[in-house]
């Protein structure tokens, strides 16, 4: 049985948080071929790894002389921890920081059989090999030094977690707002489609154009997946059709809905501006969180999350292009 003080348990947690960050960041950096500061927090710590390591030690304590039961306990304990953490983070932030949906025998994308079986082997590795020298190191440290180090780390990690938590909440709010803007755009598109449909009656010159516009409006209203760019394009085309109809063959109906159309266009312009503003993340922690989690997904807000990911990537590419231009300019100047 492990018999540690609270400070020692805390220090073990921080050590394994750091070790997990090293492993995860190295793996993602190699896979993506660029340096990546992996994880939810900005500092070199991954709490899920620290929590997993402590959990492995705790659940294996009653079975230290039974490797089979250690394996089973590790499978169950780590899987429960992974599921609860995944569900909680998705409820809070509307995003998944890992997703097993494409893996066989997964449950809600939060856990899968492959990871569960791996957790068991990792528990054996942890308790039989990894923790032995780590335990020896921590127990050899003077209690006062260990306590001071633990308290300093606690203060730094708590501050980091608070900033990262706020950034994740703010990022969630951005995605929610972008979805609300899209819903408002769909309402504007639908109302303009209805006006176009009514105005098209008896207008032979615009019959074909209006017919196509109405068909598109019906498609948007029948649950088909609609991209924001398609909505914008549809609204712009309907506005142009109404302008052209009002100039060429004005009717009493078009005159009666003139104020409503102007109001809808104004709402569209405001929403379009808000959409562009939200798509340009200015907060460092939010942008860094997206870059640090390339596999981040969102079941409801994936379209806008992809937009933010692409926007962050384009900015980086633009900077690289700018640096390359400056280097070429410097070389030409030297010549």
C-alpha positions in Angstrom: 0.0 0.0 0.0 1.2 3.5 -0.8 1.6 5.7 2.2 2.3 9.3 1.1 1.6 12.7 2.6 -0.7 15.1 0.8 2.3 17.1 -0.4 3.9 14.0 -1.9 0.7 13.0 -3.7 0.5 16.5 -5.0 4.1 16.4 -6.3 3.5 13.1 -8.0 0.5 14.6 -9.7 2.6 17.5 -11.1 5.4 15.2 -12.2 3.1 13.0 -14.2 1.3 16.1 -15.6 4.6 17.3 -16.9 5.7 13.8 -18.2 2.3 13.5 -20.0 2.8 16.9 -21.6 6.3 15.9 -22.8 5.0 12.6 -24.3 1.8 14.2 -25.9 3.6 17.2 -27.3 6.4 15.1 -28.8 3.9 12.8 -30.4 1.8 15.5 -31.9 4.8 17.5 -33.0 6.2 14.5 -34.8 2.9 13.6 -36.4 2.1 17.2 -37.6 5.8 18.0 -38.3 5.7 21.2 -36.3 6.3 22.1 -32.7 3.1 21.9 -30.7 2.4 22.9 -27.2 -0.2 20.2 -26.5 -3.0 20.4 -24.1 -5.7 22.4 -22.4 -3.3 24.6 -20.4 -0.5 26.8 -21.8 2.2 25.6 -19.4 4.0 22.2 -19.7 1.3 20.3 -17.8 -1.5 18.0 -18.9 -3.8 17.4 -15.9 -5.5 14.4 -17.6 -2.2 12.5 -17.4 -1.5 13.5 -13.8 -5.1 12.5 -12.9 -4.7 9.2 -14.8 -1.4 8.4 -13.1 -2.8 9.0 -9.6 -5.9 7.1 -10.4 -3.8 4.1 -11.6 -1.8 4.1 -8.3 -5.0 4.3 -6.2 -7.1 1.6 -8.0 -4.1 -0.8 -8.1 -3.3 -0.5 -4.4 -5.5 -3.4 -3.3 -4.1 -5.6 -6.0 -0.3 -5.0 -5.9 0.4 -8.7 -5.7 -2.0 -9.6 -8.5 -1.0 -8.4 -11.9 -4.2 -9.6 -13.6 -6.4 -7.6 -11.2 -4.1 -4.6 -11.5 -4.7 -4.7 -15.3 -8.5 -5.0 -14.8 -8.6 -2.2 -12.2 -6.5 0.0 -14.5 -8.9 -0.7 -17.5 -12.0 0.2 -15.5 -10.6 3.1 -13.5 -8.9 4.9 -16.4 -11.9 4.4 -18.7 -14.3 5.9 -16.2 -12.0 8.8 -15.7 -11.6 9.4 -19.4 -15.4 9.2 -20.0 -16.3 11.5 -17.1 -13.6 14.0 -18.1 -14.7 14.0 -21.8 -18.4 14.4 -21.0 -17.7 17.2 -18.5 -15.5 19.1 -20.9 -18.0 18.8 -23.8 -20.8 20.0 -21.5 -18.7 23.0 -20.4 -17.0 24.0 -23.6 -19.2 22.5 -26.3 -16.0 20.9 -27.8 -14.2 17.6 -27.6 -10.5 17.7 -27.0 -10.3 14.0 -28.1 -12.7 12.0 -30.1 -12.8 8.2 -30.7 -15.9 8.4 -33.0 -13.9 6.8 -35.9 -12.5 4.0 -33.7 -14.2 0.6 -33.5 -16.3 -0.2 -30.5 -16.4 3.3 -29.2 -19.0 4.7 -26.8 -20.3 8.2 -27.7 -16.8 9.0 -29.0 -15.4 9.6 -25.5 -14.0 6.1 -24.9 -13.3 3.0 -27.0 -12.2 -0.6 -26.5 -8.7 0.1 -27.8 -8.0 2.8 -25.3 -9.5 0.8 -22.5 -7.2 -2.2 -23.1 -4.2 0.2 -23.4 -5.1 1.8 -20.1 -4.7 -1.6 -18.4 -1.2 -2.2 -19.8 -0.2 1.4 -18.9 -1.4 0.7 -15.3 0.9 -2.3 -15.1 3.8 -0.3 -16.6 3.1 2.6 -14.3 2.9 0.6 -11.0 5.7 -2.0 -11.8 8.3 0.1 -13.6 7.7 3.9 -13.9 6.6 4.7 -10.4 9.4 2.8 -8.7 12.3 5.3 -9.4 9.9 8.3 -9.3 8.8 7.2 -5.8 12.4 6.8 -4.7 13.2 10.3 -6.0 10.3 12.1 -4.3 10.8 10.3 -1.0 14.5 11.2 -1.0 13.7 14.9 -1.2 13.7 17.0 2.1 10.1 17.6 3.2 10.5 21.4 3.4 12.0 21.6 -0.1 9.3 19.3 -1.5 6.5 21.4 0.2 7.9 24.7 -1.1 8.2 23.3 -4.7 4.7 21.9 -4.5 3.2 25.2 -3.3 5.0 27.2 -6.0 3.8 24.8 -8.7 0.3 24.9 -7.3 0.2 28.7 -7.5 1.5 28.7 -11.1 -0.6 25.9 -12.3 -3.8 27.3 -10.7 -3.2 30.6 -12.4 -2.5 28.9 -15.8 -5.7 26.7 -15.4 -7.8 29.8 -14.6 -6.6 31.6 -17.7 -7.0 28.5 -19.9 -10.5 27.9 -18.4 -11.6 31.4 -19.2 -10.2 31.1 -22.8 -12.1 27.9 -23.3 -15.3 29.5 -22.1 -14.8 32.5 -24.3 -14.1 30.3 -27.3 -17.3 28.4 -26.5 -19.2 31.7 -26.4 -17.7 32.7 -29.8 -19.0 29.4 -31.4 -22.4 29.8 -29.8 -22.7 33.4 -31.1 -21.6 32.3 -34.6 -24.4 29.6 -34.5 -26.9 32.2 -33.4 -25.9 34.4 -36.3 -26.3 31.5 -38.7 -29.8 30.9 -37.3 -30.7 34.5 -37.8 -29.3 34.3 -41.4 -31.5 31.3 -42.1 -34.5 33.3 -40.9 -33.6 36.2 -43.1 -33.0 33.9 -46.0 -36.4 32.2 -45.5 -38.3 35.4 -45.2 -36.6 36.9 -48.4 -37.4 33.6 -50.1 -41.1 34.0 -49.2 -41.1 37.6 -50.5 -39.5 36.5 -53.7 -42.0 33.7 -54.1 -44.9 36.1 -53.7 -43.4 38.7 -55.9 -42.8 36.2 -58.7 -46.5 35.6 -59.3 -47.4 37.0 -62.7 -43.9 38.2 -63.5 -43.0 36.2 -66.6 -39.6 37.9 -67.2 -38.3 36.7 -63.9 -40.2 33.4 -63.7 -37.2 31.2 -64.1 -34.9 33.1 -61.8 -37.5 33.4 -59.1 -38.4 29.7 -59.4 -34.7 28.7 -58.8 -34.5 31.1 -55.8 -37.7 29.6 -54.2 -36.4 26.1 -54.7 -33.2 27.0 -52.9 -35.2 28.6 -50.1 -37.3 25.4 -49.7 -34.1 23.3 -49.6 -32.7 25.4 -46.7 -35.9 24.9 -44.8 -35.9 21.1 -45.1 -33.0 20.3 -42.9 -30.3 20.1 -45.4 -26.8 21.0 -44.2 -26.2 24.6 -45.0 -22.9 26.4 -45.0 -22.7 30.0 -43.8 -21.2 31.0 -47.1 -24.1 29.4 -49.0 -26.6 31.3 -46.9 -24.8 34.6 -47.6 -24.7 33.9 -51.3 -28.4 33.0 -51.3 -29.4 36.2 -49.4 -27.3 38.4 -51.7 -28.9 36.8 -54.8 -32.4 37.3 -53.5 -31.7 40.9 -52.6 -30.4 41.5 -56.2 -33.5 39.8 -57.6 -35.8 42.0 -55.6 -33.9 45.1 -56.6 -34.0 44.2 -60.3 -37.7 43.4 -60.1 -38.5 46.7 -58.3 -36.6 48.7 -61.0 -37.9 46.8 -64.0 -41.5 46.0 -63.1 -42.5 47.5 -59.8 -45.7 46.2 -58.2 -48.0 47.2 -55.3 -46.8 44.1 -53.4 -43.1 45.0 -53.8 -43.8 48.6 -52.6 -45.7 47.2 -49.5 -42.8 45.0 -48.4 -40.1 47.6 -49.2 -39.6 48.6 -45.5 -39.4 45.0 -44.4 -36.8 44.1 -47.1 -34.7 47.1 -46.1 -34.9 45.9 -42.4 -33.9 42.4 -43.4 -31.0 43.7 -45.5 -29.8 45.8 -42.5 -30.0 42.8 -40.2 -28.1 40.8 -42.7 -25.3 43.4 -42.9 -25.0 43.6 -39.1 -24.9 39.8 -38.8 -22.3 39.5 -41.6 -20.1 42.1 -39.9 -20.4 40.3 -36.5 -19.6 37.0 -38.2 -16.4 38.4 -39.7 -15.4 40.0 -36.4 -16.0 36.7 -34.4 -14.0 34.8 -37.0 -10.9 36.8 -36.3 -9.8 35.7 -32.9 -7.6 38.3 -31.2 -7.2 36.6 -27.8 -3.8 34.9 -27.5 -5.0 32.1 -25.3 -8.0 31.3 -27.5 -5.8 31.1 -30.7 -3.1 29.1 -28.8 -5.8 26.7 -27.6 -6.9 26.0 -31.1 -3.3 25.5 -32.4 -2.5 23.2 -29.4 -5.4 20.9 -30.1 -5.6 20.2 -33.8 -7.9 17.2 -33.2 -10.5 19.3 -31.4 -14.0 18.7 -32.6 -17.5 19.9 -31.9 -20.7 18.0 -32.9 -22.8 21.1 -33.1 -20.3 23.9 -34.0 -17.9 22.0 -36.3 -18.4 24.4 -39.2 -17.4 27.4 -37.2 -14.6 25.6 -35.4 -13.1 24.6 -38.8 -13.4 28.2 -39.8 -11.4 29.4 -36.7 -8.8 26.6 -37.3 -8.3 27.7 -40.9 -8.2 31.3 -40.0 -5.4 30.6 -37.4 -3.5 28.6 -40.0 -3.8 31.2 -42.7 -2.5 33.9 -40.3 0.6 31.7 -39.6 1.1 31.1 -43.3 0.8 34.8 -44.0 3.5 35.6 -41.4 5.8 32.9 -42.9 5.2 34.4 -46.4 6.0 37.9 -45.1 9.2 36.7 -43.5 10.2 34.9 -46.7 9.6 38.1 -48.7 11.7 40.1 -46.2 14.6 37.6 -46.5 14.5 37.8 -50.3 14.4 41.6 -50.1 17.4 41.6 -47.8 19.3 39.4 -50.1 18.6 41.6 -53.1 19.6 44.6 -51.1 23.0 43.0 -50.3 23.6 42.3 -53.9 
